[in-house]
Amino acid sequence: MQINLQPISNVVGVLMILLGVSMFGTAFISNYYEATDTVSFIKSGGITTLFGALLWSYKFSSSAIVNKREGYLIVALGWFFLGLFGALPFYFAGVTPSFTDAIFESVSGFTTTGATIFNDIEVLPHGILFWRSLTHWIGGMGIIVLTVALFPLLGIAGIELFVAESPGPTADKIHPRIKETAKRLWFIYFGLTVVLFFLLWVEGMSPFDAINHSFATMATGGFSTKNVSVAFFQSATIEYTLALFMFIAGCNYVVIYYLLKGRLRKVWINEEFRYYALFIIGTSLILGLWINFMVGGDYEQNFRNGLFTLVSLVTTTGFVTADYTLWSPGLTMFFFLTLFLGACAGSTAGGIKFIRHMVFVKNTYLEFKRILHPRAMIRIKINKETVAPRILTHILVFLLVYLMLFIVGSLAVTVIGMEFIDAIGGVATTLGNVGPAIGNLGPVNNFSGVPMGAKWVFTFLMLLGRLELFTILIIFTPFFWRSN
């Protein structure tokens, strides 16, 4: 089957038009605060909208069908162009020293990684600060899922895009029609963002800081308007509020939907959510004691720092209230390992995800049983349902590819010139879409000093991690392009 370029061009064109409109909206924010970057957003919006209109008008048809190949290409090209054109405001405003840095910051925003090249965030114009957070919010749920809800206007079926955009192992749906699913996901996403905004505002943040941190929290992104991130506000109430909403953002949105509907039994029988919640609660209690033993001082503050850091890293948000690399080598190693966790499948978080770890651990445990009983049919069960062999294979291959990418990526940036600790930390945090790492890329540092070649490697890894590897890697396989 030949790949049909028509729906690819049409849909990516719509994405670019939406991106251009969001740039014009940011220009209004910039103008309101009398910032110096208003013109850069108008110029960027014009270029992006024009490019999108040209793609959208290419052989436009309301009867185009999107199959799997077109779906994967739309998602991959959509995210590529998001990162490319999203870099224009940074470049035109002159806040980045090179277009490479602009691309890095843009991709980091859209992939909700939160790694930055800016040394002094607080001197940036209000428009740029808002744009950084908005890229998080757009990328958090996925602008393509939003477009799925708009597809009736185009007459294009959206199921293949949803599969490509959300390639995790969960098959839960909150509605049999993909359009309704996308609408309800965005309704929940938008509603939680609004609630968090008002809470942060009441708790002492300015409206501007509140909306930016709300965007970054619900998207599990981590861009802040302050150089020292959340630590700037020196507020236990704000930190606990953000920790709670980061935890919520790391939940499967199907679980959140059931919770809002009052179907608590459906929430608790979800094994991934149960283990995720128990891990956060149990580990934070241990961390409080561990940190208190290592650094002393007030236990409540140590518990809060441990809880906030744990939730921030596990959900791949990347907000900071303390430099965990100063506590002890053991704690530094522990938090480095959390970069490989990820929260729940079906959330806005990056990383490997809890459910993949669960399946791997269960399969490893049952393999010992299979050795003793080689003729027995022993199957893995999640939520009391047997995991299909195809899904099991997919998860195991995902973990192997993830490990290979970590090794190859670390080797590549080390060859480019990075120190070993910085290299493995940088690869782990960009591939997992987390943000802070260890070494010179720790929670109080940034990526400004990273060699240019390594920045391109990290940019590619951020895209791979955001689309969970296969969506992009499959395009590089020869059989993807074969007509039969």
LINRALIN-V832639 format. One record per residue. N is the residue number from 1. RES is the residue in three letters. OMEGA is omega in whole degrees, 0 to 359 (NA if undefined). NEAR is the number of other ideal C-beta (glycine too) atoms within 10 Angstrom. Layout:
# LINRALIN-V832639
N|RES|OMEGA|NEAR ; N|RES|OMEGA|NEAR
This chain:
# LINRALIN-V832639
1|MET|179|10 ; 2|GLN|177|8 ; 3|ILE|181|14 ; 4|ASN|182|17 ; 5|LEU|185|12 ; 6|GLN|180|14 ; 7|PRO|178|26 ; 8|ILE|180|22 ; 9|SER|182|20 ; 10|ASN|185|23 ; 11|VAL|178|29 ; 12|VAL|176|27 ; 13|GLY|178|21 ; 14|VAL|178|23 ; 15|LEU|181|26 ; 16|MET|177|25 ; 17|ILE|177|18 ; 18|LEU|178|19 ; 19|LEU|178|25 ; 20|GLY|178|23 ; 21|VAL|179|14 ; 22|SER|176|20 ; 23|MET|176|26 ; 24|PHE|177|15 ; 25|GLY|178|15 ; 26|THR|177|27 ; 27|ALA|177|23 ; 28|PHE|178|13 ; 29|ILE|180|20 ; 30|SER|181|26 ; 31|ASN|179|16 ; 32|TYR|181|13 ; 33|TYR|178|15 ; 34|GLU|180|9 ; 35|ALA|184|21 ; 36|THR|187|15 ; 37|ASP|183|28 ; 38|THR|183|21 ; 39|VAL|181|14 ; 40|SER|179|26 ; 41|PHE|176|30 ; 42|ILE|179|19 ; 43|LYS|180|16 ; 44|SER|179|27 ; 45|GLY|179|22 ; 46|GLY|180|14 ; 47|ILE|183|16 ; 48|THR|180|27 ; 49|THR|178|20 ; 50|LEU|178|13 ; 51|PHE|179|19 ; 52|GLY|180|22 ; 53|ALA|178|15 ; 54|LEU|178|12 ; 55|LEU|182|21 ; 56|TRP|184|18 ; 57|SER|182|11 ; 58|TYR|178|14 ; 59|LYS|184|11 ; 60|PHE|176|14 ; 61|SER|180|13 ; 62|SER|183|10 ; 63|SER|182|8 ; 64|ALA|179|19 ; 65|ILE|179|13 ; 66|VAL|175|22 ; 67|ASN|186|13 ; 68|LYS|182|14 ; 69|ARG|178|19 ; 70|GLU|180|23 ; 71|GLY|180|24 ; 72|TYR|179|24 ; 73|LEU|179|23 ; 74|ILE|181|25 ; 75|VAL|182|27 ; 76|ALA|180|20 ; 77|LEU|178|17 ; 78|GLY|180|25 ; 79|TRP|177|26 ; 80|PHE|181|14 ; 81|PHE|174|19 ; 82|LEU|180|27 ; 83|GLY|183|25 ; 84|LEU|183|17 ; 85|PHE|175|22 ; 86|GLY|179|27 ; 87|ALA|185|24 ; 88|LEU|179|23 ; 89|PRO|178|31 ; 90|PHE|184|27 ; 91|TYR|181|18 ; 92|PHE|179|17 ; 93|ALA|178|24 ; 94|GLY|183|10 ; 95|VAL|178|21 ; 96|THR|183|21 ; 97|PRO|181|10 ; 98|SER|178|12 ; 99|PHE|174|13 ; 100|THR|178|16 ; 101|ASP|178|22 ; 102|ALA|177|23 ; 103|ILE|181|20 ; 104|PHE|181|29 ; 105|GLU|180|30 ; 106|SER|180|25 ; 107|VAL|177|29 ; 108|SER|178|30 ; 109|GLY|183|33 ; 110|PHE|179|28 ; 111|THR|180|30 ; 112|THR|178|33 ; 113|THR|177|34 ; 114|GLY|174|30 ; 115|ALA|186|29 ; 116|THR|176|22 ; 117|ILE|183|21 ; 118|PHE|177|21 ; 119|ASN|181|11 ; 120|ASP|183|8 ; 121|ILE|188|18 ; 122|GLU|177|12 ; 123|VAL|181|9 ; 124|LEU|177|19 ; 125|PRO|182|20 ; 126|HIS|180|21 ; 127|GLY|179|27 ; 128|ILE|179|23 ; 129|LEU|179|26 ; 130|PHE|180|26 ; 131|TRP|178|31 ; 132|ARG|181|28 ; 133|SER|180|24 ; 134|LEU|177|24 ; 135|THR|174|32 ; 136|HIS|188|28 ; 137|TRP|177|26 ; 138|ILE|183|22 ; 139|GLY|186|26 ; 140|GLY|177|25 ; 141|MET|181|23 ; 142|GLY|180|26 ; 143|ILE|181|22 ; 144|ILE|175|25 ; 145|VAL|175|21 ; 146|LEU|181|17 ; 147|THR|177|23 ; 148|VAL|180|26 ; 149|ALA|181|19 ; 150|LEU|185|15 ; 151|PHE|176|19 ; 152|PRO|177|12 ; 153|LEU|181|10 ; 154|LEU|182|19 ; 155|GLY|182|12 ; 156|ILE|179|24 ; 157|ALA|187|18 ; 158|GLY|188|25 ; 159|ILE|182|16 ; 160|GLU|178|22 ; 161|LEU|181|27 ; 162|PHE|178|21 ; 163|VAL|181|16 ; 164|ALA|181|26 ; 165|GLU|183|26 ; 166|SER|189|21 ; 167|PRO|180|18 ; 168|GLY|186|18 ; 169|PRO|182|21 ; 170|THR|181|20 ; 171|ALA|182|11 ; 172|ASP|175|16 ; 173|LYS|178|12 ; 174|ILE|176|15 ; 175|HIS|183|13 ; 176|PRO|179|7 ; 177|ARG|186|11 ; 178|ILE|180|20 ; 179|LYS|180|17 ; 180|GLU|176|13 ; 181|THR|181|24 ; 182|ALA|180|25 ; 183|LYS|183|17 ; 184|ARG|176|17 ; 185|LEU|181|25 ; 186|TRP|177|17 ; 187|PHE|178|13 ; 188|ILE|181|20 ; 189|TYR|180|22 ; 190|PHE|182|13 ; 191|GLY|179|12 ; 192|LEU|178|19 ; 193|THR|180|19 ; 194|VAL|180|13 ; 195|VAL|180|14 ; 196|LEU|179|24 ; 197|PHE|182|20 ; 198|PHE|178|12 ; 199|LEU|181|18 ; 200|LEU|179|26 ; 201|TRP|179|16 ; 202|VAL|184|11 ; 203|GLU|172|17 ; 204|GLY|177|13 ; 205|MET|171|22 ; 206|SER|178|11 ; 207|PRO|180|11 ; 208|PHE|178|17 ; 209|ASP|182|20 ; 210|ALA|182|21 ; 211|ILE|179|23 ; 212|ASN|180|26 ; 213|HIS|175|29 ; 214|SER|176|25 ; 215|PHE|184|24 ; 216|ALA|181|33 ; 217|THR|183|33 ; 218|MET|176|29 ; 219|ALA|188|29 ; 220|THR|183|32 ; 221|GLY|176|33 ; 222|GLY|175|31 ; 223|PHE|178|31 ; 224|SER|176|26 ; 225|THR|184|23 ; 226|LYS|182|16 ; 227|ASN|182|15 ; 228|VAL|176|17 ; 229|SER|185|25 ; 230|VAL|179|24 ; 231|ALA|181|20 ; 232|PHE|189|17 ; 233|PHE|176|21 ; 234|GLN|184|11 ; 235|SER|177|17 ; 236|ALA|181|14 ; 237|THR|178|13 ; 238|ILE|182|21 ; 239|GLU|178|22 ; 240|TYR|178|14 ; 241|THR|179|19 ; 242|LEU|178|27 ; 243|ALA|179|25 ; 244|LEU|183|14 ; 245|PHE|171|24 ; 246|MET|177|29 ; 247|PHE|179|21 ; 248|ILE|180|20 ; 249|ALA|178|30 ; 250|GLY|179|27 ; 251|CYS|172|23 ; 252|ASN|183|25 ; 253|TYR|172|24 ; 254|VAL|177|25 ; 255|VAL|178|25 ; 256|ILE|179|22 ; 257|TYR|178|20 ; 258|TYR|179|21 ; 259|LEU|180|17 ; 260|LEU|178|14 ; 261|LYS|179|11 ; 262|GLY|180|9 ; 263|ARG|188|12 ; 264|LEU|180|10 ; 265|ARG|178|9 ; 266|LYS|179|17 ; 267|VAL|188|21 ; 268|TRP|180|14 ; 269|ILE|176|12 ; 270|ASN|186|23 ; 271|GLU|182|17 ; 272|GLU|179|26 ; 273|PHE|182|26 ; 274|ARG|180|15 ; 275|TYR|178|16 ; 276|TYR|181|27 ; 277|ALA|181|18 ; 278|LEU|178|10 ; 279|PHE|181|16 ; 280|ILE|183|20 ; 281|ILE|183|11 ; 282|GLY|183|10 ; 283|THR|180|18 ; 284|SER|177|18 ; 285|LEU|178|13 ; 286|ILE|180|12 ; 287|LEU|179|22 ; 288|GLY|178|20 ; 289|LEU|181|13 ; 290|TRP|180|18 ; 291|ILE|180|24 ; 292|ASN|179|18 ; 293|PHE|185|10 ; 294|MET|187|14 ; 295|VAL|181|15 ; 296|GLY|179|9 ; 297|GLY|185|10 ; 298|ASP|183|10 ; 299|TYR|182|12 ; 300|GLU|179|11 ; 301|GLN|177|17 ; 302|ASN|177|22 ; 303|PHE|181|17 ; 304|ARG|178|20 ; 305|ASN|179|25 ; 306|GLY|179|26 ; 307|LEU|183|22 ; 308|PHE|181|24 ; 309|THR|180|26 ; 310|LEU|181|25 ; 311|VAL|181|24 ; 312|SER|182|32 ; 313|LEU|181|31 ; 314|VAL|179|26 ; 315|THR|179|33 ; 316|THR|178|32 ; 317|THR|175|37 ; 318|GLY|172|29 ; 319|PHE|185|29 ; 320|VAL|169|26 ; 321|THR|180|27 ; 322|ALA|179|22 ; 323|ASP|184|17 ; 324|TYR|180|27 ; 325|THR|180|21 ; 326|LEU|186|13 ; 327|TRP|177|21 ; 328|SER|177|15 ; 329|PRO|180|9 ; 330|GLY|178|10 ; 331|LEU|177|19 ; 332|THR|179|19 ; 333|MET|180|10 ; 334|PHE|182|18 ; 335|PHE|173|24 ; 336|PHE|180|20 ; 337|LEU|179|11 ; 338|THR|177|22 ; 339|LEU|182|28 ; 340|PHE|183|17 ; 341|LEU|189|23 ; 342|GLY|181|30 ; 343|ALA|185|31 ; 344|CYS|171|27 ; 345|ALA|181|22 ; 346|GLY|176|22 ; 347|SER|176|30 ; 348|THR|182|27 ; 349|ALA|174|28 ; 350|GLY|176|31 ; 351|GLY|184|28 ; 352|ILE|180|23 ; 353|LYS|183|27 ; 354|PHE|186|25 ; 355|ILE|177|27 ; 356|ARG|176|23 ; 357|HIS|179|19 ; 358|MET|181|19 ; 359|VAL|180|22 ; 360|PHE|181|17 ; 361|VAL|180|12 ; 362|LYS|180|16 ; 363|ASN|178|17 ; 364|THR|179|9 ; 365|TYR|182|10 ; 366|LEU|179|15 ; 367|GLU|176|10 ; 368|PHE|178|8 ; 369|LYS|179|10 ; 370|ARG|178|13 ; 371|ILE|179|8 ; 372|LEU|182|7 ; 373|HIS|187|9 ; 374|PRO|182|7 ; 375|ARG|181|5 ; 376|ALA|176|10 ; 377|MET|184|6 ; 378|ILE|185|11 ; 379|ARG|175|13 ; 380|ILE|177|20 ; 381|LYS|174|11 ; 382|ILE|184|17 ; 383|ASN|178|15 ; 384|LYS|177|7 ; 385|GLU|182|10 ; 386|THR|177|11 ; 387|VAL|182|19 ; 388|ALA|180|13 ; 389|PRO|180|10 ; 390|ARG|179|8 ; 391|ILE|177|16 ; 392|LEU|179|18 ; 393|THR|180|10 ; 394|HIS|182|17 ; 395|ILE|180|23 ; 396|LEU|177|14 ; 397|VAL|178|12 ; 398|PHE|181|20 ; 399|LEU|179|16 ; 400|LEU|179|10 ; 401|VAL|178|14 ; 402|TYR|179|20 ; 403|LEU|179|12 ; 404|MET|179|11 ; 405|LEU|177|18 ; 406|PHE|181|18 ; 407|ILE|182|12 ; 408|VAL|179|13 ; 409|GLY|178|23 ; 410|SER|178|21 ; 411|LEU|183|13 ; 412|ALA|183|18 ; 413|VAL|174|27 ; 414|THR|177|16 ; 415|VAL|179|11 ; 416|ILE|176|16 ; 417|GLY|181|11 ; 418|MET|175|25 ; 419|GLU|186|14 ; 420|PHE|182|11 ; 421|ILE|179|16 ; 422|ASP|183|23 ; 423|ALA|182|25 ; 424|ILE|177|24 ; 425|GLY|180|26 ; 426|GLY|179|28 ; 427|VAL|180|27 ; 428|ALA|185|23 ; 429|THR|179|30 ; 430|THR|178|34 ; 431|LEU|179|27 ; 432|GLY|180|26 ; 433|ASN|184|31 ; 434|VAL|181|32 ; 435|GLY|178|32 ; 436|PRO|181|28 ; 437|ALA|179|29 ; 438|ILE|180|22 ; 439|GLY|179|18 ; 440|ASN|176|16 ; 441|LEU|182|27 ; 442|GLY|187|21 ; 443|PRO|179|24 ; 444|VAL|180|15 ; 445|ASN|178|19 ; 446|ASN|186|19 ; 447|PHE|184|25 ; 448|SER|183|14 ; 449|GLY|180|13 ; 450|VAL|178|24 ; 451|PRO|185|12 ; 452|MET|179|11 ; 453|GLY|179|15 ; 454|ALA|177|24 ; 455|LYS|178|25 ; 456|TRP|176|16 ; 457|VAL|180|22 ; 458|PHE|178|24 ; 459|THR|178|22 ; 460|PHE|180|17 ; 461|LEU|178|27 ; 462|MET|178|28 ; 463|LEU|177|21 ; 464|LEU|182|22 ; 465|GLY|182|26 ; 466|ARG|181|23 ; 467|LEU|174|23 ; 468|GLU|167|24 ; 469|LEU|193|18 ; 470|PHE|183|17 ; 471|THR|178|22 ; 472|ILE|184|19 ; 473|LEU|181|15 ; 474|ILE|181|17 ; 475|ILE|181|15 ; 476|PHE|178|8 ; 477|THR|183|10 ; 478|PRO|183|6 ; 479|PHE|177|7 ; 480|PHE|185|14 ; 481|TRP|180|11 ; 482|ARG|183|8 ; 483|SER|180|6 ; 484|ASN|NA|5
